Amino acid sequence: MYKKFVLITITTLALTLNASASSDGEILLEKNNPAEIKECWEGFNRASFALNQGLDKVIFKPVASVYRNLPTPIKNGFSNSLNNLSNVVTIPNNLLQGDFKTAGINTARLSVNTTIGIFGIFDVAQQMGFVKNYKREDYGQTLGTWGVGEGCYVVLPILGPSTVRDTAGSFANIMG
């Protein structure tokens, strides 16, 4: 049981870090109508995609099926903890993008949920009136607001599709 919990935690963290590194795509395309992104490393991308497909069958689908069978309170607590943890990356990016009000709200949410909410398992901040309608921010988004172009399209092993800018942002997310 311990091994399954560790595997679920690591997988979810890896997926969460990448999920916040890019937008949902459709909304971004509808809003910005960006130019086509260059694919500079097609051979690498195809190999990485094939690796990811294999890992999906062998690791991620079994982990997802175990996760689906967990009781709802455990899934909610796990989700709340990951959302709370994402504030560690979101807050500095709120500041770097000049959104000080949201940084303050996210800092208060992180503080309250980490302490009173037992590492974010419970969303106590919501009950105290700290709104939950914030956007996750990451260093790739911050680089974008600073005018850094997307660069080439790349498929990362385990983390999936990205751009050069968001990949650099993802590494900053991990290090920061």
N, C-alpha and C positions, 0 to 999 in steps of 0.2 A: 504494500500500500504506500509506503514511504517513497519507493522508487517511482511509482505512478504520479504522486504528488509533485516530486521534483521535476519529472519530465513535463508535466502539464505546466508548471510554473515557468520553466526555461522556455518552452515553446511559446507560451502566451507572451512572455516578455519580449522575445525575439519578434513576434508578429506585431506586438503593440508598438515597439520602437519603429518599425518600418511603416506601420499604418499611419502614425502621426507624422512621418517624414514627407508624405505627399498628400495631395487632396484626394477627394473622391473622384476626380477626373471629369465626370459628366458636368457637375456644377461649374468647375473651373473652365471647361470648354465652352459652356453656355455663356458664362460671364465675359470671358476674355477673348474668345476666338483666336487663340494663339497660332503662330505659324507652325508648320510641321516640324517636329523634333527630329534631328539627325540621328541615324543609327550608324555609328562609326565602328562598332565592334560586333558585327553580325555573327561571326563564327563563335566568339566567346559567348554572346547572348544565347545562341542556339544550344550550346553545350550546357550553359548554366540553367537554361529552361528545362532541358532534359533531366539534369540532376535534380532540380526542384520537383519535377513531376514524380520521379522515383522516390524522393524523400516524402512527398505527399502521400503516396500509397503505403509506404513502409512505416512512417512515423506519425505524420500529422493527422491522417484520417483515424487511425486507432486512438490517438490521444483525444481527438474531438469526440469520438464515440464514448469514451470513458467520461469525458467532461459532461456530455449531454445527459448521462445517467446520474450525475451527482444531484443531491437534493437542491431545490431552488435557493434556500437560504445560503448554502455554501457557495453556489455560483454567484449570487448577488454580492456576498461579502468579498469574494475574489475579484469580481468586477469593480467594486467600490475601491478596493485596495490598489488595483492597477490605475484607476482614474486618479486616485490621490497621489500615487507615485508619479504620474505624468506631470503633475504640477512642478516637480523639481526641474523639469526641462522647460515647461511653459513659462514660468515666472521670469527667468532671465531674458527670455525672448520677448515677453511683454515689455520689459524695460528697454531692451535694445530697439524695439519698434516704436517706443515712445508712448505706449499705452499704460500709463501709470495707474489709472483707476482699476483696470482689470488686473494688473499685477498686485495691487493691494488686496482685491477681493480674493484672488487665487492664493496669496500668502496667508490670509486669514483662514481660508478653507483648509489649506495644507496644515496649518498649525492646529486648528481645532480637531480636524479629522484624525491627524496623527496621534494626538494626545488623548482627547476624550473619546474619539471614535476608534480607539485601539488599532493604530497603524492604518486607519482608513477603512477597516472592515465595515464600520457603520458610518453613514453620512450624517453626522451630527450637525455639521455646518448648515446643511439644508434646513434642518429643523430650527436652527437659530436665526434663520433669515438671510444667510449668505447665499445669494442666487447661484444656481448651478449652470446658468446659460452662458458659459464662457467657451471660447474656442481654444482648442489645443494649438499651441504654437511650437515651432521647432527652428533649429538653426538654418535649415534649408529655406523655410519661409522667410526668415529674417534676411538671409542673403538675397532673396527675391525682392523684398521690399527695398533693399539697398541698391537694386538695379543690376544685380549679377544675373546673367543669362542662364538658361537652363542647361545648356551644353548638350552633349550626346545622350541618347537613350542607352541604358545599360540594364541588363538583368543580373542581379546579384545572387550568388548562391545563398540559399535559405531565405534571404530577405525579399527577393523578388524584384519586380520592375522598378526602375527609378531613373533619375537623370544624374549627370555628373554633379550638378549643384546640390541636389538633394542627398546624393551619396556623401558628399563632403559635409553636409549638414548632419547626416546620420552619424558620422564619425565624431563630430563635435557633440552631438547628443549623448553618445556613449561616454566620451571623455569628460564632459561637463557635468 
